[in-house]
Amino acid sequence: MDATEYRAPTLLIDGRSVALEVAKNVAEVYQNKEAWFRNEVQKIQIPWEEGHVRINVRRSNLLVDAMEAFESVKKDDMHKIFRFEFQGEPGIDAGGVRFSTARGAK
């Protein structure tokens, strides 16, 4: 096939083209891009109560441990909230560190 004839499939979320949505926001100031991104993630995120993913890492080997942990996360779990735990370090909130789209989350 000639390269000019190739059309990559468009990634759609709720019937919207992700590429077009990103393009609309590319020239925005950082705060607007972040707000848009957090809003989009929140739309597809599975609530904490319905399941979450625990990621255990060593601070001394953070990058490798995190990469290995993410390689083992199943596709269906990618919409869940990730809870990060540093081995041998209790979290200040006694529940570990986690990533969430909500501002101020630990």
C-alpha positions in Angstrom: 0.0 0.0 0.0 1.2 3.5 -0.8 1.9 5.5 2.4 -0.3 8.3 1.1 -3.3 5.9 1.1 -2.8 4.8 4.7 -5.2 6.0 7.3 -4.5 5.2 11.0 -7.6 4.3 13.0 -8.9 7.1 15.2 -9.0 6.5 18.9 -12.5 7.4 20.1 -13.7 7.9 23.6 -17.4 8.4 23.9 -17.6 9.0 20.2 -15.1 11.8 20.3 -11.7 11.8 18.5 -8.9 11.9 21.1 -6.6 13.4 18.6 -9.0 16.3 17.8 -9.5 16.9 21.5 -5.8 17.0 22.2 -5.3 19.4 19.2 -7.9 21.8 20.5 -6.0 22.1 23.8 -2.4 22.1 22.5 -2.0 25.9 22.5 -3.6 26.5 25.9 -1.7 27.6 28.9 -0.4 24.8 31.1 -3.1 25.2 33.8 -5.9 24.8 31.2 -4.2 21.8 29.7 -3.9 20.2 33.1 -7.5 20.9 34.0 -8.7 19.4 30.6 -6.5 16.3 31.1 -7.7 15.8 34.7 -11.3 16.1 33.6 -10.8 13.6 30.8 -9.1 11.1 33.1 -11.9 11.5 35.7 -14.5 10.6 33.0 -13.0 7.1 32.6 -11.6 6.5 36.0 -13.0 3.6 38.1 -13.9 4.8 41.6 -11.6 3.7 44.5 -14.4 1.6 46.0 -14.7 -0.5 42.9 -11.1 -1.4 42.9 -7.6 0.1 42.8 -4.1 -1.0 41.9 -1.4 -1.3 44.5 2.1 -0.5 43.3 5.0 -1.4 45.6 8.4 0.2 44.9 11.8 0.7 46.5 12.9 4.3 46.8 16.4 3.3 45.8 15.2 1.5 42.7 12.1 3.6 41.9 12.2 3.8 38.1 12.9 0.1 37.5 10.4 -1.1 40.1 7.7 1.3 38.8 8.3 0.2 35.2 8.1 -3.5 36.1 5.0 -2.9 38.1 3.2 -1.1 35.3 4.2 -3.9 32.8 2.2 -6.3 35.0 -0.9 -4.2 35.2 -3.8 -5.7 33.2 -5.4 -3.6 30.5 -8.7 -3.6 32.4 -7.0 -2.2 35.5 -5.5 0.9 33.8 -8.7 2.9 34.6 -8.3 2.2 38.3 -6.6 4.5 40.8 -3.0 3.6 41.5 -1.9 3.4 45.1 1.9 3.7 45.5 3.6 2.1 48.5 7.3 2.5 49.2 8.7 -0.7 50.7 9.7 -0.2 54.3 8.1 3.2 54.5 4.6 3.6 56.0 2.6 6.3 54.4 1.7 9.4 56.4 -2.0 8.7 56.0 -1.4 5.0 56.9 -2.9 4.1 53.6 0.0 4.6 51.3 0.5 7.1 48.5 -1.8 7.1 45.5 -2.4 9.0 42.3 -5.8 10.5 41.7 -7.3 13.1 39.5 -8.6 15.0 42.5 -6.5 17.9 43.6 -4.8 17.4 47.0 -4.9 13.6 46.8 -2.0 11.7 48.2 
